[in-house]
Amino acid sequence: MAEHYWCHGPKCHTKVTTDRVRGSKGNKVLRTRKVKQHTDRSWYNPNNFFNYFCSTYCYNDFANTYAQQIIKIAPRHEPLETPIEDPKKETESTHWGTYTRTVINKIDNESNVG
């Protein structure tokens, strides 16, 4: 049995589309969309934002409306860094000419333990 959530977009219920129209004659409303959860599928990812929003518009609207409150959950006071090897410049030549390509490789600290 598939579960569902209601879209968390703050203005989802104001978007004029026929799939949002609900109610009996004379008492029509625009309703927030349901977002189906495909928990029985192998590709289902519980952390995907599309589990909670019916569209990118609703996701962006939510993020823009609540950005300050979202940042307060996990404020960042220092930058994050990923260790890399010294960048290597490689010169390559094709039939269109010579160009330089910079190769950046991450250092995998997790497998270099011990």
C-alpha positions in Angstrom: 0.0 0.0 0.0 1.5 3.3 -1.0 1.6 6.1 1.5 1.4 9.8 0.7 2.2 13.2 2.1 0.6 16.6 1.4 2.9 18.9 -0.6 4.7 21.3 1.7 4.8 24.2 -0.7 3.3 27.2 1.1 1.4 28.3 -2.0 0.6 24.9 -3.5 -3.1 25.3 -2.8 -3.2 28.6 -4.8 -1.9 27.3 -8.1 -4.7 27.1 -10.6 -4.6 23.6 -12.1 -7.5 21.2 -12.7 -6.0 18.4 -10.6 -6.2 20.7 -7.5 -10.0 21.4 -7.9 -12.0 19.7 -5.2 -15.5 20.0 -3.7 -19.2 19.8 -4.7 -21.0 22.2 -7.0 -21.0 25.7 -5.4 -18.3 24.7 -2.8 -15.2 24.3 -5.0 -11.7 24.8 -3.6 -8.1 24.5 -4.8 -6.4 21.9 -2.6 -2.8 21.1 -2.0 -1.6 18.1 -4.0 -0.8 14.7 -2.6 2.7 13.4 -3.0 2.8 9.6 -3.4 5.5 7.7 -1.5 6.8 4.7 -3.5 8.3 2.9 -0.5 7.8 -0.4 -2.2 10.2 0.5 -5.1 13.9 -0.3 -5.1 14.7 3.2 -6.4 12.8 4.9 -3.5 15.1 7.3 -1.5 13.5 8.6 1.8 15.8 11.6 1.8 14.7 12.9 -1.7 12.9 16.3 -1.5 10.4 15.2 -4.1 8.9 13.0 -1.4 7.5 16.2 0.2 7.0 18.6 -2.7 4.8 18.1 -5.9 7.1 20.2 -8.0 10.4 22.1 -8.1 8.3 25.3 -7.9 6.8 24.3 -4.5 10.2 23.2 -3.3 11.8 26.5 -4.2 8.9 28.4 -2.8 9.3 26.6 0.5 13.1 27.1 0.6 12.7 30.8 -0.2 10.0 31.3 2.4 11.7 29.4 5.2 15.5 29.9 4.3 16.4 31.7 7.5 14.7 29.1 9.7 16.3 26.2 7.8 19.8 27.8 8.2 19.2 28.1 12.0 18.8 24.3 12.2 22.5 23.8 11.3 24.3 27.1 11.0 27.8 27.0 9.3 30.4 29.3 10.9 33.4 27.7 9.1 34.0 26.6 5.6 34.1 22.9 4.7 37.2 21.6 2.9 38.0 18.5 0.9 41.7 17.5 0.6 43.0 17.2 -2.9 46.3 16.3 -4.6 48.2 19.1 -6.2 46.3 20.0 -9.5 48.0 18.7 -12.6 48.0 20.6 -15.8 47.8 18.3 -18.9 48.3 19.7 -22.3 46.4 17.9 -25.0 46.3 18.3 -28.7 43.4 17.6 -31.1 42.8 18.4 -34.7 41.4 21.7 -33.5 44.5 22.8 -31.6 46.3 22.4 -28.3 44.6 23.1 -25.0 45.5 22.7 -21.3 43.3 20.7 -18.9 43.6 20.8 -15.1 43.1 17.5 -13.3 42.0 17.7 -9.7 41.9 14.5 -7.7 40.4 14.1 -4.2 42.4 12.4 -1.5 40.3 9.5 0.0 41.1 9.8 3.7 38.6 7.1 4.7 40.4 4.3 2.9 43.9 5.6 4.0 43.2 5.0 7.7 45.9 3.2 9.7 
